[in-house]
Every structure is written in structure tokens, then in C-alpha cells.
Amino acid sequence: MAFGAKKDTASAEVKSIEASLKQVEDSKKRMVYQLGELFYESNKDNESIDEVYKEKVDTIKKLEYNAKVWNNRKLKTQGLRMCDNCGNTLPYDSSFCNKCGYKLQPVSEELVII
Ligand SMILES: [Zn+2]
């Protein structure tokens, strides 16, 4: 009985420690993610970025581009497109944006290979 009670206490303590450990690890992951986002935003146009980071920054740029292509494809199925300048949604065959007046360029529909 005494042994069982001691075991339960130890088990509860271990669970509590594991919960604290998970909380710390989750916070660390969030901070690393936020650091990565900050680094990317401040270095995505940096031509002299260190080689260590360049490949990942370039991959993120390609992923952002492909996300835009998928969004363009989705809009096209609805007969729509987006203004490259202000983000306004317009009829697909528009030549100018009816919100900002920007002369629209052909819509990017080709994915880049990553
Ligand atoms: Zn516009």
C-alpha cells in the first residue's frame, strides 16, 4: 500500500514535470518560428545573404510564389483575378484595376519547381 502510494506520487510528479517540459519546448518552437519569420522578412531581398541561409530563403520565396499561383488558379475558376498592385479582386479579363488604376499583367499560372 505504502509502496503504491509512493509510486502514485512519483507518477504524478513525473506527469507534472513532463507537462512543464512540453510547455517549455512548445514555447521554444514558437520563438524559433517567430525568429525564422523575422529573419526571412528582413533578408528575403538581401543579395549578399550568407550561403547557409540562401537556399532556405529562396525555397520560401518559391513557396510564396506557388501559393500565389494556386490562388490565381482558384480565382480563375470563379472568373476572377487579383490586382498585382493593391490586391483587389477583379473580373479575369480586366485590363486595368478598377480600384487603383494599375495596368494588369498576365496572371501567373505556372508553378515553379522546388
Ligand atoms: Zn489595384
Backbone and ligand atoms as CSV (ligand in chain L), in Angstrom:
chain,resi,resn,atom,element,x,y,z
A,1,MET,N,N,0.838,-1.213,0.000
A,1,MET,CA,C,0.000,0.000,0.000
A,1,MET,C,C,0.868,1.257,0.000
A,2,ALA,N,N,1.803,1.284,0.942
A,2,ALA,CA,C,2.707,2.438,1.049
A,2,ALA,C,C,3.511,2.591,-0.238
A,3,PHE,N,N,3.953,1.458,-0.755
A,3,PHE,CA,C,4.738,1.488,-1.993
A,3,PHE,C,C,3.897,2.043,-3.142
A,4,GLY,N,N,2.625,1.562,-3.211
A,4,GLY,CA,C,1.716,2.027,-4.257
A,4,GLY,C,C,1.493,3.525,-4.172
A,5,ALA,N,N,1.324,4.043,-2.973
A,5,ALA,CA,C,1.085,5.478,-2.783
A,5,ALA,C,C,2.303,6.276,-3.230
A,6,LYS,N,N,3.477,5.778,-2.885
A,6,LYS,CA,C,4.714,6.458,-3.255
A,6,LYS,C,C,4.858,6.484,-4.784
A,7,LYS,N,N,4.497,5.335,-5.373
A,7,LYS,CA,C,4.577,5.217,-6.823
A,7,LYS,C,C,3.629,6.219,-7.491
A,8,ASP,N,N,2.406,6.349,-6.928
A,8,ASP,CA,C,1.435,7.299,-7.484
A,8,ASP,C,C,1.957,8.729,-7.405
A,9,THR,N,N,2.582,9.068,-6.280
A,9,THR,CA,C,3.131,10.409,-6.101
A,9,THR,C,C,4.228,10.672,-7.124
A,10,ALA,N,N,5.116,9.684,-7.276
A,10,ALA,CA,C,6.202,9.815,-8.246
A,10,ALA,C,C,5.639,9.970,-9.646
A,11,SER,N,N,4.625,9.161,-9.945
A,11,SER,CA,C,4.000,9.200,-11.263
A,11,SER,C,C,3.362,10.572,-11.524
A,12,ALA,N,N,2.693,11.115,-10.499
A,12,ALA,CA,C,2.070,12.436,-10.637
A,12,ALA,C,C,3.134,13.507,-10.839
A,13,GLU,N,N,4.249,13.367,-10.115
A,13,GLU,CA,C,5.332,14.327,-10.233
A,13,GLU,C,C,5.949,14.278,-11.641
A,14,VAL,N,N,6.128,13.050,-12.128
A,14,VAL,CA,C,6.681,12.879,-13.474
A,14,VAL,C,C,5.751,13.526,-14.500
A,15,LYS,N,N,4.444,13.309,-14.342
A,15,LYS,CA,C,3.480,13.910,-15.286
A,15,LYS,C,C,3.548,15.434,-15.247
A,16,SER,N,N,3.663,15.973,-14.042
A,16,SER,CA,C,3.746,17.419,-13.882
A,16,SER,C,C,5.025,17.963,-14.543
A,17,ILE,N,N,6.137,17.256,-14.335
A,17,ILE,CA,C,7.410,17.672,-14.942
A,17,ILE,C,C,7.318,17.579,-16.466
A,18,GLU,N,N,6.713,16.490,-16.953
A,18,GLU,CA,C,6.572,16.328,-18.405
A,18,GLU,C,C,5.716,17.443,-19.005
A,19,ALA,N,N,4.666,17.854,-18.271
A,19,ALA,CA,C,3.814,18.947,-18.752
A,19,ALA,C,C,4.606,20.251,-18.818
A,20,SER,N,N,5.444,20.491,-17.790
A,20,SER,CA,C,6.279,21.698,-17.786
A,20,SER,C,C,7.282,21.654,-18.920
A,21,LEU,N,N,7.879,20.480,-19.132
A,21,LEU,CA,C,8.856,20.304,-20.200
A,21,LEU,C,C,8.221,20.564,-21.562
A,22,LYS,N,N,7.002,20.035,-21.757
A,22,LYS,CA,C,6.301,20.237,-23.028
A,22,LYS,C,C,6.002,21.720,-23.238
A,23,GLN,N,N,5.600,22.391,-22.163
A,23,GLN,CA,C,5.300,23.828,-22.247
A,23,GLN,C,C,6.544,24.611,-22.676
A,24,VAL,N,N,7.688,24.280,-22.076
A,24,VAL,CA,C,8.945,24.958,-22.418
A,24,VAL,C,C,9.325,24.667,-23.863
A,25,GLU,N,N,9.217,23.401,-24.263
A,25,GLU,CA,C,9.589,23.038,-25.642
A,25,GLU,C,C,8.668,23.703,-26.661
A,26,ASP,N,N,7.359,23.762,-26.365
A,26,ASP,CA,C,6.413,24.426,-27.266
A,26,ASP,C,C,6.724,25.923,-27.382
A,27,SER,N,N,7.053,26.554,-26.246
A,27,SER,CA,C,7.404,27.977,-26.275
A,27,SER,C,C,8.662,28.183,-27.108
A,28,LYS,N,N,9.622,27.290,-26.949
A,28,LYS,CA,C,10.868,27.403,-27.726
A,28,LYS,C,C,10.557,27.290,-29.219
A,29,LYS,N,N,9.724,26.318,-29.596
A,29,LYS,CA,C,9.354,26.152,-31.017
A,29,LYS,C,C,8.691,27.407,-31.565
A,30,ARG,N,N,7.777,27.993,-30.788
A,30,ARG,CA,C,7.112,29.230,-31.234
A,30,ARG,C,C,8.125,30.351,-31.444
A,31,MET,N,N,9.091,30.474,-30.500
A,31,MET,CA,C,10.093,31.536,-30.613
A,31,MET,C,C,11.004,31.304,-31.818
A,32,VAL,N,N,11.400,30.057,-32.058
A,32,VAL,CA,C,12.251,29.752,-33.213
A,32,VAL,C,C,11.484,30.065,-34.502
A,33,TYR,N,N,10.200,29.719,-34.543
A,33,TYR,CA,C,9.363,30.013,-35.707
A,33,TYR,C,C,9.280,31.530,-35.939
A,34,GLN,N,N,9.023,32.284,-34.862
A,34,GLN,CA,C,8.937,33.745,-34.982
A,34,GLN,C,C,10.273,34.342,-35.420
A,35,LEU,N,N,11.367,33.796,-34.885
A,35,LEU,CA,C,12.696,34.253,-35.280
A,35,LEU,C,C,12.909,33.995,-36.773
A,36,GLY,N,N,12.498,32.820,-37.251
A,36,GLY,CA,C,12.624,32.478,-38.666
A,36,GLY,C,C,11.830,33.436,-39.534
A,37,GLU,N,N,10.610,33.764,-39.109
A,37,GLU,CA,C,9.782,34.699,-39.880
A,37,GLU,C,C,10.426,36.082,-39.933
A,38,LEU,N,N,10.919,36.552,-38.779
A,38,LEU,CA,C,11.584,37.861,-38.740
A,38,LEU,C,C,12.819,37.859,-39.633
A,39,PHE,N,N,13.608,36.800,-39.541
A,39,PHE,CA,C,14.819,36.696,-40.342
A,39,PHE,C,C,14.464,36.704,-41.825
A,40,TYR,N,N,13.459,35.908,-42.196
A,40,TYR,CA,C,13.047,35.832,-43.596
A,40,TYR,C,C,12.587,37.196,-44.103
A,41,GLU,N,N,11.703,37.850,-43.340
A,41,GLU,CA,C,11.174,39.145,-43.771
A,41,GLU,C,C,12.284,40.182,-43.931
A,42,SER,N,N,13.290,40.151,-43.073
A,42,SER,CA,C,14.340,41.170,-43.175
A,42,SER,C,C,15.474,40.753,-44.109
A,43,ASN,N,N,15.447,39.514,-44.621
A,43,ASN,CA,C,16.535,39.064,-45.505
A,43,ASN,C,C,16.097,38.546,-46.862
A,44,LYS,N,N,14.781,38.535,-47.145
A,44,LYS,CA,C,14.335,37.928,-48.400
A,44,LYS,C,C,14.841,38.668,-49.635
A,45,ASP,N,N,15.169,39.955,-49.491
A,45,ASP,CA,C,15.704,40.718,-50.622
A,45,ASP,C,C,17.192,41.011,-50.464
A,46,ASN,N,N,17.826,40.363,-49.513
A,46,ASN,CA,C,19.251,40.569,-49.248
A,46,ASN,C,C,20.086,39.725,-50.218
A,47,GLU,N,N,20.728,40.413,-51.167
A,47,GLU,CA,C,21.503,39.703,-52.203
A,47,GLU,C,C,22.776,39.069,-51.641
A,48,SER,N,N,23.291,39.639,-50.576
A,48,SER,CA,C,24.549,39.119,-50.040
A,48,SER,C,C,24.330,38.243,-48.804
A,49,ILE,N,N,23.173,37.588,-48.779
A,49,ILE,CA,C,22.866,36.712,-47.649
A,49,ILE,C,C,23.846,35.534,-47.611
A,50,ASP,N,N,24.200,35.123,-46.424
A,50,ASP,CA,C,25.123,34.001,-46.235
A,50,ASP,C,C,24.556,32.729,-46.891
A,51,GLU,N,N,25.435,31.982,-47.528
A,51,GLU,CA,C,25.039,30.750,-48.231
A,51,GLU,C,C,24.244,29.793,-47.332
A,52,VAL,N,N,24.586,29.801,-46.054
A,52,VAL,CA,C,23.911,28.899,-45.105
A,52,VAL,C,C,22.397,29.119,-45.137
A,53,TYR,N,N,21.981,30.386,-45.356
A,53,TYR,CA,C,20.552,30.719,-45.315
A,53,TYR,C,C,19.918,30.831,-46.703
A,54,LYS,N,N,20.737,31.083,-47.699
A,54,LYS,CA,C,20.242,31.414,-49.029
A,54,LYS,C,C,19.267,30.376,-49.599
A,55,GLU,N,N,19.629,29.111,-49.516
A,55,GLU,CA,C,18.778,28.069,-50.084
A,55,GLU,C,C,17.385,28.053,-49.441
A,56,LYS,N,N,17.350,28.192,-48.123
A,56,LYS,CA,C,16.048,28.168,-47.439
A,56,LYS,C,C,15.227,29.416,-47.761
A,57,VAL,N,N,15.888,30.580,-47.797
A,57,VAL,CA,C,15.191,31.819,-48.144
A,57,VAL,C,C,14.619,31.708,-49.554
A,58,ASP,N,N,15.436,31.174,-50.504
A,58,ASP,CA,C,14.963,31.009,-51.881
A,58,ASP,C,C,13.789,30.029,-51.951
A,59,THR,N,N,13.848,28.965,-51.177
A,59,THR,CA,C,12.754,27.991,-51.163
A,59,THR,C,C,11.472,28.630,-50.635
A,60,ILE,N,N,11.577,29.432,-49.600
A,60,ILE,CA,C,10.387,30.104,-49.055
A,60,ILE,C,C,9.805,31.053,-50.101
A,61,LYS,N,N,10.678,31.770,-50.829
A,61,LYS,CA,C,10.193,32.659,-51.899
A,61,LYS,C,C,9.419,31.859,-52.944
A,62,LYS,N,N,9.953,30.701,-53.337
A,62,LYS,CA,C,9.271,29.859,-54.325
A,62,LYS,C,C,7.933,29.369,-53.782
A,63,LEU,N,N,7.900,29.002,-52.510
A,63,LEU,CA,C,6.638,28.557,-51.905
A,63,LEU,C,C,5.611,29.692,-51.902
A,64,GLU,N,N,6.056,30.905,-51.597
A,64,GLU,CA,C,5.143,32.056,-51.632
A,64,GLU,C,C,4.624,32.282,-53.045
A,65,TYR,N,N,5.528,32.127,-54.022
A,65,TYR,CA,C,5.115,32.301,-55.418
A,65,TYR,C,C,4.072,31.247,-55.796
A,66,ASN,N,N,4.344,29.990,-55.443
A,66,ASN,CA,C,3.398,28.917,-55.773
A,66,ASN,C,C,2.056,29.102,-55.062
A,67,ALA,N,N,2.086,29.638,-53.850
A,67,ALA,CA,C,0.827,29.918,-53.150
A,67,ALA,C,C,0.026,30.945,-53.950
A,68,LYS,N,N,0.735,31.936,-54.516
A,68,LYS,CA,C,0.077,32.950,-55.345
A,68,LYS,C,C,-0.514,32.309,-56.610
A,69,VAL,N,N,0.265,31.384,-57.233
A,69,VAL,CA,C,-0.222,30.695,-58.434
A,69,VAL,C,C,-1.480,29.885,-58.113
A,70,TRP,N,N,-1.457,29.144,-57.009
A,70,TRP,CA,C,-2.648,28.353,-56.646
A,70,TRP,C,C,-3.845,29.262,-56.392
A,71,ASN,N,N,-3.588,30.417,-55.758
A,71,ASN,CA,C,-4.667,31.369,-55.520
A,71,ASN,C,C,-5.203,31.920,-56.838
A,72,ASN,N,N,-4.277,32.199,-57.791
A,72,ASN,CA,C,-4.700,32.666,-59.119
A,72,ASN,C,C,-5.565,31.616,-59.810
A,73,ARG,N,N,-5.149,30.345,-59.708
A,73,ARG,CA,C,-5.912,29.268,-60.341
A,73,ARG,C,C,-7.309,29.153,-59.716
A,74,LYS,N,N,-7.349,29.308,-58.407
A,74,LYS,CA,C,-8.643,29.241,-57.702
A,74,LYS,C,C,-9.558,30.383,-58.159
A,75,LEU,N,N,-9.010,31.606,-58.211
A,75,LEU,CA,C,-9.795,32.767,-58.641
A,75,LEU,C,C,-10.281,32.589,-60.079
A,76,LYS,N,N,-9.381,32.045,-60.948
A,76,LYS,CA,C,-9.735,31.866,-62.353
A,76,LYS,C,C,-10.959,30.959,-62.513
A,77,THR,N,N,-11.072,29.935,-61.670
A,77,THR,CA,C,-12.242,29.047,-61.750
A,77,THR,C,C,-13.530,29.814,-61.461
A,78,GLN,N,N,-13.378,30.962,-60.781
A,78,GLN,CA,C,-14.543,31.805,-60.467
A,78,GLN,C,C,-14.640,32.986,-61.419
A,79,GLY,N,N,-13.799,32.963,-62.491
A,79,GLY,CA,C,-13.802,34.053,-63.472
A,79,GLY,C,C,-13.180,35.323,-62.936
A,80,LEU,N,N,-12.286,35.177,-61.959
A,80,LEU,CA,C,-11.706,36.347,-61.292
A,80,LEU,C,C,-10.184,36.334,-61.340
A,81,ARG,N,N,-9.603,37.478,-61.006
A,81,ARG,CA,C,-8.162,37.605,-60.830
A,81,ARG,C,C,-7.907,38.656,-59.764
A,82,MET,N,N,-6.637,38.778,-59.372
A,82,MET,CA,C,-6.280,39.748,-58.346
A,82,MET,C,C,-5.404,40.836,-58.938
A,83,CYS,N,N,-5.565,42.064,-58.482
A,83,CYS,CA,C,-4.685,43.158,-58.894
A,83,CYS,C,C,-3.309,42.948,-58.252
A,84,ASP,N,N,-2.249,43.001,-59.067
A,84,ASP,CA,C,-0.886,42.800,-58.557
A,84,ASP,C,C,-0.447,43.955,-57.665
A,85,ASN,N,N,-1.094,45.090,-57.821
A,85,ASN,CA,C,-0.688,46.275,-57.073
A,85,ASN,C,C,-1.401,46.418,-55.731
A,86,CYS,N,N,-2.718,46.270,-55.715
A,86,CYS,CA,C,-3.466,46.541,-54.476
A,86,CYS,C,C,-4.194,45.332,-53.906
A,87,GLY,N,N,-4.218,44.209,-54.673
A,87,GLY,CA,C,-4.859,43.003,-54.152
A,87,GLY,C,C,-6.361,42.950,-54.382
A,88,ASN,N,N,-6.900,43.957,-55.070
A,88,ASN,CA,C,-8.333,43.984,-55.383
A,88,ASN,C,C,-8.698,42.781,-56.261
A,89,THR,N,N,-9.888,42.214,-56.064
A,89,THR,CA,C,-10.369,41.117,-56.893
A,89,THR,C,C,-11.208,41.687,-58.033
A,90,LEU,N,N,-10.884,41.222,-59.269
A,90,LEU,CA,C,-11.497,41.785,-60.477
A,90,LEU,C,C,-11.960,40.673,-61.406
A,91,PRO,N,N,-12.808,41.018,-62.427
A,91,PRO,CA,C,-13.117,40.029,-63.461
A,91,PRO,C,C,-11.816,39.584,-64.135
A,92,TYR,N,N,-11.711,38.298,-64.493
A,92,TYR,CA,C,-10.470,37.721,-65.010
A,92,TYR,C,C,-9.916,38.477,-66.216
A,93,ASP,N,N,-10.807,38.911,-67.129
A,93,ASP,CA,C,-10.331,39.537,-68.367
A,93,ASP,C,C,-10.133,41.059,-68.268
A,94,SER,N,N,-10.056,41.586,-67.052
A,94,SER,CA,C,-9.822,43.028,-66.876
A,94,SER,C,C,-8.441,43.427,-67.390
A,95,SER,N,N,-8.331,44.649,-67.892
A,95,SER,CA,C,-7.037,45.177,-68.340
A,95,SER,C,C,-6.442,46.129,-67.299
A,96,PHE,N,N,-7.311,46.805,-66.568
A,96,PHE,CA,C,-6.886,47.740,-65.530
A,96,PHE,C,C,-7.652,47.461,-64.254
A,97,CYS,N,N,-7.041,47.780,-63.126
A,97,CYS,CA,C,-7.715,47.633,-61.836
A,97,CYS,C,C,-8.737,48.753,-61.688
A,98,ASN,N,N,-9.962,48.394,-61.303
A,98,ASN,CA,C,-10.998,49.416,-61.145
A,98,ASN,C,C,-10.914,50.116,-59.787
A,99,LYS,N,N,-9.925,49.732,-58.986
A,99,LYS,CA,C,-9.753,50.373,-57.681
A,99,LYS,C,C,-8.547,51.316,-57.682
A,100,CYS,N,N,-7.389,50.821,-58.199
A,100,CYS,CA,C,-6.176,51.646,-58.145
A,100,CYS,C,C,-5.701,52.094,-59.532
A,101,GLY,N,N,-6.326,51.589,-60.601
A,101,GLY,CA,C,-5.969,52.014,-61.946
A,101,GLY,C,C,-4.748,51.330,-62.533
A,102,TYR,N,N,-4.151,50.399,-61.794
A,102,TYR,CA,C,-2.930,49.696,-62.245
A,102,TYR,C,C,-3.207,48.919,-63.532
A,103,LYS,N,N,-2.229,48.991,-64.503
A,103,LYS,CA,C,-2.347,48.208,-65.731
A,103,LYS,C,C,-1.980,46.769,-65.392
A,104,LEU,N,N,-2.938,45.879,-65.560
A,104,LEU,CA,C,-2.744,44.491,-65.119
A,104,LEU,C,C,-1.838,43.716,-66.061
A,105,GLN,N,N,-0.990,42.862,-65.476
A,105,GLN,CA,C,-0.080,41.990,-66.215
A,105,GLN,C,C,-0.751,40.620,-66.344
A,106,PRO,N,N,-0.270,39.792,-67.297
A,106,PRO,CA,C,-0.833,38.445,-67.396
A,106,PRO,C,C,-0.735,37.727,-66.037
A,107,VAL,N,N,-1.727,36.909,-65.746
A,107,VAL,CA,C,-1.785,36.208,-64.460
A,107,VAL,C,C,-0.780,35.054,-64.451
A,108,SER,N,N,0.015,34.932,-63.395
A,108,SER,CA,C,0.953,33.815,-63.252
A,108,SER,C,C,0.186,32.540,-62.930
A,109,GLU,N,N,0.295,31.565,-63.836
A,109,GLU,CA,C,-0.419,30.293,-63.606
A,109,GLU,C,C,0.503,29.091,-63.628
A,110,GLU,N,N,1.826,29.370,-63.819
A,110,GLU,CA,C,2.795,28.271,-63.854
A,110,GLU,C,C,3.518,28.157,-62.514
A,111,LEU,N,N,3.464,26.968,-61.923
A,111,LEU,CA,C,4.163,26.728,-60.667
A,111,LEU,C,C,5.665,26.652,-60.918
A,112,VAL,N,N,6.468,27.074,-59.948
A,112,VAL,CA,C,7.910,26.886,-60.046
A,112,VAL,C,C,8.264,25.580,-59.335
A,113,ILE,N,N,9.274,24.929,-59.844
A,113,ILE,CA,C,9.708,23.659,-59.239
A,113,ILE,C,C,10.583,23.951,-58.038
A,114,ILE,N,N,10.310,23.274,-56.972
A,114,ILE,CA,C,11.066,23.486,-55.734
A,114,ILE,C,C,11.989,22.295,-55.488
L,1,ZN,ZN,ZN,-5.418,47.594,-57.865
